[in-house]
């Protein structure tokens, strides 16, 4: 996903085998994905980050991620 023009970062939200929901984030430095995931209870650095949720479904996690990204604009 980072190979497309003008993409600052990519986020993948998916159901985990343990029943939780995870976000995996990657960036080439245009957006600090570590800061983004920290706001969601996860961590990482400017290039690679992740977070896990056990109490939200995939749609709720997606909504939370979008909320945080909109705040960062």
N, C-alpha and C positions, 0 to 999 in steps of 0.2 A: 504494500500500500504506500510506502514511503517513496516509491519510484515515480509516482504520478507528480505532475507539475503542481507547485504551490501547496503541497501538503506539509503541514507543520508537524503533525503527529498522527499516529493511528492507535485506536483503542478497539480491543476485541472483548466483548462481554459474552460470557457463556456459562452454561450450567456445568457444574463439576460433578464428578462421579460420586462424591460424598454427599450430594444433595445441596451443597451451597452454590453460590454464584461467584464467579471470578472475573476480574478485569485485568487484561494484560495490555500494557501500553508501551509504545516505542516512539522515539523521536530522533531526528538527526540534529537536534539542538534548537529548532525553531520555537519549541514550547518545552518547558521543564515539566515532563510528565511525572517526575518525582513529587513536585509540589502539588500537582493535581491529585495524585493518588493519596498523598498525605492528608489532604482535606477530606478524603473518603475513608480514612482509617488505615491506609496501606503505607507503602513507602517505595523507595527506589532512588534513582538519580535522574539527571536531565535526559538520559538516553533510554533507560529501561526501568520500568516500574510495574507494580501490581498491587491488587488488593482483593480481599476475600470477604464475602458476606454470607452469614448463615441464617439471617433472620429476614431477608428480603427475597422476592422473586426476581426474575430476570428483567421484567418490565420496570419494576421499582428501582432496580440498580441502574438501568438505562436512564431513567428520569433523574436520579441523583447525579449521575455523571454529566448529563446535559446541563443541569442546574449549576454545577461547579464550573463547567466550561464557559457558560454564559457570564458568570461572575468574573472570570479571568479576562474577558475581552476588554 
